[in-house]
């Protein structure tokens, strides 16, 4: 369910700065949505983009409690049925309405939670997470690998000059002719 902030005075009902849903305008869900669309088109309402419930100051414990019931957003909390939620949480519906009122008051211009929302002991019933098990074996340190030997430096190779190659070729030919003549 979307949340809207009233930005201009309306003929009746919510005042500027109030956070409302389509249900605030009565006439059922379809009629409320029509009214919201018209008011948003005229600039009298503006959509509110809220962070997750756990990100709001003073709402961490409330967020943990509600997360167990699959409620993680402000919109989800404000649109949830108060009586059903109170029954699931095992508290009076007035307690849930008080949380809602505190949250809505914190969303008005200049409003902020002066203290974390009091859960009245409901959050303490949460199961504590089990500690992580200790490892079964202690890791054995591995020795550092042997350093790789440095490669041998490249030997400098010199090539004979043109004259030296001619002299080598001539001496090779002379040796071949001497071998060929002896046979």
N, C-alpha and C positions, 0 to 999 in steps of 0.2 A: 504494500500500500504506500503510495507516494505521500510525502509531506510537503506542505506549502506554507510559506510565510505570508501573512497579510501585509501588504505594502501601503495600502491606502485605506482611509476610513470607508466602511461599508454601511449600508442603510440600517442593518441590524446584525447582531451576532458578534463574531470575533472582531477584535480591535487591531489596529496596526501593530505589527511585531509579534502577534500571536502565531503559533505553529498549529496548523489545522490539517485535517484529512478531508476527503470528500464527504465523509459521514457527518461532519460538522454542519453541513447545509441541509440535512434532512431529506425526506422524500425518497429514501431508498438508495441503494448503491448506484443505479443507472442515472437517476435524477441528480444525485450529488456530483457524479462525474461530469454531467452536462453543465452544471452550474460552475464547477471548477474550471472547465475548459473556457467558458465565456469570461470568467473573472481573470483567468491567466492571460487571455487574449487582450484584455483591456489594461493589463498591468497591475491589477488590484491584488493578484496573487503571484508569487514567485516560487518555483520549485526549490526545495531545500535539499542539498546534497550533503548527507551526513557521513562521517567516518564510522567505522565499526564501533559498536557499543563499548568494547574494551579500550578503545583509544580515547574515550572521553574522560577528562579528569574526574575522579571520584566515583567512577562506575566500574572499576576493575572487578571488584567482588560481585557486584550485581551481574556483570557479564559472565563470570564463571558460573554463577548459579543458573542463569538463564540458558547458558550454552548446553547444559545437560538436557534441556527441553527443546533443543534445536532453534533457539532464538539468539541470533548474533548481531542483529542490526537494530538501530533505534526504531526504524520503521516497523520491524517485526514486533518489537516490544509494545509500541504504541498501538498497533493494530490488533494485537492478540486479545482474545476474549478474557476480560478480567476475572470472571468467575471460574472459568476453566483453568486458567493459569494459577489462580490462588489454590484451587483444589489440588492441582498437580504438585504445587510447592508445599502444600499443607499449612497454609496460612489464611488469614482473613482477607477477603477481597479489598477491604479498606487499606490494608498494608500495601497491596499492589497499586491501588489508586494513589496512595501517598508517594510511592516511588515514581509513578508516572508524572505526578504533579511536580515533584522535585526536578525531574529530568526536563519537563516542558518549561519550567521556570528558568532553568539554566540555558535554554535555547533562545530566550528572548533577548533583544538588544541590551547589552550591559549586564545580562544575567550570567551567573556562574554558580556552580555548586560551592557553597562555603565549606562544606565538609563532605567526605565520602557518604554515599547513600547508606543509611543504616539498615542492615538486613535483619535486625532483630534476632540474631543467632541462627538464622536459616543457612547461611553460608558455611557455618562451622560443621554441619553434618556431612559435608562433602568428604568422600574417601580421600585419604592422603595417598599420593602416588608412592608406589613401592620403590625403595632405593635400588639402584642398578646393582646387579650381582657382581661380586668380585671375580676377576679372571681365575680360571681353574689352574692355570700354569703361569709361571712367570716367564716372560720372554727371555730367551738366551741371546746375549749380544753376539752379533756376527762380527768376525774380524774384518778389518778394512781390506779391500782387495789389493793384491800386489800391484805396484805401479807398473805400467807397461814400459818395456825397455825403449829407449830412444832409438829411432831409426838411424841407420848408418848414413853418414853424409854422402851426398852424391859426389863421385870422383870426377875430377875435371878431365874432360876428354878433349884432346887436341887433334885436329885433322891435319894431314900433311898439306903443304902448299901445292900449287899447281906444278911447279918445277920439281918438287920432291916426288909427286905422283908420276910424272913423266920418267924420272930417273928410276923409280921402282918398276914401272912397266917395262922399261928397256932392260933392266937387269933380269926381270922375270922372263922376257922373251929370249935373252941370251942364254939363260939357264935351260930353257926348254929346247932350244936349238942344239945345245951341247949334249943334252940327254938324248935327243932324237938322233944325232950323228953317231953316238957310241953304239947304238943297237945294231 
